[in-house]
Amino acid sequence: MNSAKEPGSDGTTPADSQADDLSIQVRAASYTDIADLQAIERSAAQLFARSPYPELAGFSPISSLVYGQAFSNRHPIWLAEVCLAETPAHPHGAKAGFAYCVPLGDGLHLQELSVHGDFQRRGIGGALLSAVIDKAKARSAAFLSLTTYADIPWNGPFYRRHGFEQLTADSMPQSLRDILDQEIRSGANEATRCVMRLDLSDT
């Protein structure tokens, strides 16, 4: 999976190398991208239909109101665009994935990372996550945290390959315990939903 370079003057981040036949670029999302972010999330959720949690395939995407508030509060949302390698001059890449973070203490919490179904298993998720980690470091974030399912290959094991560690109940700060508890109250599987964190001071 690709790592990312420092942002250029236009705010985009090109991947170090191409994933499959795709050239990947990560940029800050804006209000005009909201419909595309929701379309990506709907498409990505269909992967759950073949998981232990098929009901998640029908979940509604993050609302336009929540996105609007996120943009107003300058919460970071990064969008991965791709362009076929044979047409690098295409002025606007296809919107293939996104990551939405919220501030949490002196770190960032990864609220959502989704890759459109048409672009899954092509390195987009890894390139996007690497870019998010670099951008979090650039913001002097002390850590990047998230909640996910420990028993789905593209959830817990995916993040573990990128250096995230699963927190135990004893090592979990209250802020993350509150997020996990809220998700469980909303229907997440208590046995397999977990909290993971990447300490950015060690990377």
C-alpha positions as CSV (number, residue, x, y, z in Angstrom):
1,M,0.0,0.0,0.0
2,N,1.2,3.5,-0.8
3,S,2.5,6.1,1.6
4,A,2.0,9.8,1.0
5,K,4.3,12.8,0.5
6,E,3.9,16.1,2.2
7,P,1.1,18.3,0.8
8,G,1.9,20.5,-2.2
9,S,1.1,24.1,-2.5
10,D,-2.3,23.3,-3.8
11,G,-3.2,21.3,-0.6
12,T,-3.2,18.0,-2.4
13,T,-1.1,15.0,-1.5
14,P,0.1,12.7,-4.3
15,A,0.8,9.0,-3.4
16,D,4.4,8.0,-3.6
17,S,3.5,5.4,-6.2
18,Q,0.6,4.2,-8.2
19,A,-1.8,1.6,-6.8
20,D,-2.7,-0.9,-9.5
21,D,-3.3,1.2,-12.6
22,L,-4.4,4.3,-10.6
23,S,-2.7,7.5,-9.6
24,I,-4.0,8.7,-6.3
25,Q,-4.3,12.2,-4.9
26,V,-5.6,13.3,-1.5
27,R,-7.1,16.7,-1.0
28,A,-9.2,18.5,1.6
29,A,-12.9,18.0,0.9
30,S,-15.4,20.9,0.8
31,Y,-19.1,21.6,1.0
32,T,-19.5,20.9,-2.7
33,D,-18.2,17.3,-2.1
34,I,-20.9,16.3,0.4
35,A,-23.1,14.4,-2.1
36,D,-20.0,12.5,-3.3
37,L,-19.0,11.7,0.2
38,Q,-22.4,10.2,0.9
39,A,-22.3,8.2,-2.3
40,I,-18.9,6.8,-1.4
41,E,-20.1,5.8,2.0
42,R,-23.3,4.1,0.6
43,S,-21.2,2.1,-1.9
44,A,-18.6,1.1,0.7
45,A,-21.2,-0.1,3.1
46,Q,-22.3,-2.8,0.6
47,L,-19.2,-4.8,1.6
48,F,-20.8,-5.5,4.9
49,A,-23.5,-7.5,3.1
50,R,-20.9,-10.4,3.0
51,S,-19.8,-9.9,6.6
52,P,-21.0,-11.1,10.0
53,Y,-22.9,-7.8,10.1
54,P,-25.0,-7.6,6.9
55,E,-27.4,-5.1,8.5
56,L,-24.7,-2.5,8.2
57,A,-25.0,-2.5,4.5
58,G,-28.3,-0.6,4.9
59,F,-27.1,2.1,7.3
60,S,-27.7,5.7,6.2
61,P,-24.6,7.8,5.4
62,I,-23.5,10.7,7.5
63,S,-26.0,13.5,7.0
64,S,-25.5,16.7,5.1
65,L,-26.1,18.6,8.4
66,V,-23.3,16.8,10.1
67,Y,-21.0,17.4,7.2
68,G,-22.0,21.0,7.2
69,Q,-21.2,21.4,10.8
70,A,-17.9,19.6,10.3
71,F,-16.8,22.0,7.6
72,S,-18.0,25.0,9.7
73,N,-15.9,23.7,12.6
74,R,-12.9,23.0,10.3
75,H,-12.9,19.3,11.1
76,P,-10.6,17.6,8.7
77,I,-12.2,15.6,5.9
78,W,-9.8,14.3,3.2
79,L,-10.9,13.0,-0.2
80,A,-9.0,10.6,-2.4
81,E,-9.3,11.1,-6.1
82,V,-7.9,8.8,-8.7
83,C,-7.0,9.1,-12.3
84,L,-6.3,6.2,-14.7
85,A,-2.6,6.0,-15.3
86,E,-3.0,6.2,-19.0
87,T,-4.9,9.5,-18.8
88,P,-2.9,11.5,-16.3
89,A,-4.0,14.8,-17.8
90,H,-7.6,14.3,-16.7
91,P,-8.4,17.5,-14.8
92,H,-10.7,16.0,-12.2
93,G,-10.1,12.5,-10.8
94,A,-12.8,10.1,-9.8
95,K,-13.8,10.5,-6.1
96,A,-12.9,7.1,-4.7
97,G,-12.6,7.4,-0.9
98,F,-12.6,9.7,2.0
99,A,-11.5,10.0,5.6
100,Y,-13.4,12.1,8.2
101,C,-11.7,13.0,11.5
102,V,-12.8,15.0,14.6
103,P,-10.5,16.5,17.2
104,L,-10.2,14.5,20.4
105,G,-8.1,16.0,23.1
106,D,-4.6,16.5,21.7
107,G,-5.3,14.0,18.9
108,L,-7.7,13.1,16.1
109,H,-10.4,10.5,16.0
110,L,-11.0,8.8,12.6
111,Q,-14.8,8.9,12.5
112,E,-15.1,7.4,9.0
113,L,-12.9,5.9,6.3
114,S,-14.7,4.7,3.2
115,V,-13.7,3.5,-0.2
116,H,-16.2,3.3,-3.1
117,G,-17.0,-0.2,-4.1
118,D,-15.6,0.4,-7.6
119,F,-12.2,1.1,-6.2
120,Q,-11.8,-1.4,-3.3
121,R,-8.8,-3.8,-3.2
122,R,-6.7,-1.4,-5.3
123,G,-4.7,0.3,-2.6
124,I,-6.9,3.3,-2.1
125,G,-7.6,2.7,1.5
126,G,-4.0,2.2,2.4
127,A,-2.9,5.3,0.5
128,L,-5.7,7.4,2.1
129,L,-4.9,6.2,5.6
130,S,-1.2,6.9,5.1
131,A,-2.1,10.4,3.9
132,V,-4.3,10.9,6.9
133,I,-1.5,9.9,9.3
134,D,0.9,12.3,7.6
135,K,-1.6,15.1,7.7
136,A,-2.4,14.4,11.4
137,K,1.3,14.7,12.1
138,A,1.5,18.0,10.3
139,R,-1.3,19.2,12.6
140,S,0.9,18.1,15.6
141,A,-1.8,15.6,16.6
142,A,-0.4,13.3,19.4
143,F,-2.5,10.3,18.2
144,L,-5.0,9.0,15.7
145,S,-7.8,6.8,17.2
146,L,-10.8,5.0,15.8
147,T,-13.4,2.4,16.6
148,T,-13.9,-0.7,14.3
149,Y,-14.7,-4.4,14.3
150,A,-11.9,-6.7,15.4
151,D,-13.1,-9.7,13.4
152,I,-13.5,-8.2,9.8
153,P,-10.4,-8.3,7.6
154,W,-10.8,-4.8,6.2
155,N,-11.4,-3.4,9.7
156,G,-9.2,-4.3,12.7
157,P,-6.5,-6.3,10.8
158,F,-6.2,-3.6,8.2
159,Y,-5.5,-0.9,10.8
160,R,-3.2,-3.2,12.7
161,R,-1.0,-3.5,9.5
162,H,-0.7,0.3,9.6
163,G,0.6,0.4,13.1
164,F,-2.6,0.8,15.2
165,E,-2.9,-1.1,18.4
166,Q,-6.1,-2.3,20.0
167,L,-6.7,-0.8,23.4
168,T,-7.8,-2.9,26.4
169,A,-10.4,-1.7,28.8
170,D,-7.6,-0.8,31.3
171,S,-5.6,1.3,28.7
172,M,-8.6,3.1,27.2
173,P,-9.0,6.7,28.1
174,Q,-12.5,7.8,29.2
175,S,-13.0,9.9,26.0
176,L,-12.6,6.8,23.8
177,R,-14.7,4.6,26.3
178,D,-17.5,7.1,25.9
179,I,-17.4,6.8,22.1
180,L,-17.4,3.0,22.2
181,D,-20.2,2.9,24.7
182,Q,-22.3,5.2,22.6
183,E,-21.8,3.0,19.5
184,I,-22.7,-0.1,21.5
185,R,-25.9,1.6,22.7
186,S,-26.7,2.3,19.1
187,G,-26.4,-1.3,18.1
188,A,-22.7,-2.2,17.6
189,N,-21.7,-5.7,18.6
190,E,-20.2,-5.3,22.1
191,A,-18.1,-8.5,21.7
192,T,-16.2,-7.4,18.6
193,R,-16.4,-3.6,18.5
194,C,-13.0,-2.3,19.6
195,V,-11.0,0.9,20.0
196,M,-7.6,1.3,18.2
197,R,-5.0,4.0,18.4
198,L,-1.8,5.0,16.7
199,D,0.6,7.0,18.8
200,L,2.0,9.6,16.4
201,S,4.9,10.5,18.7
202,D,6.4,7.1,18.0
203,T,6.1,7.2,14.2
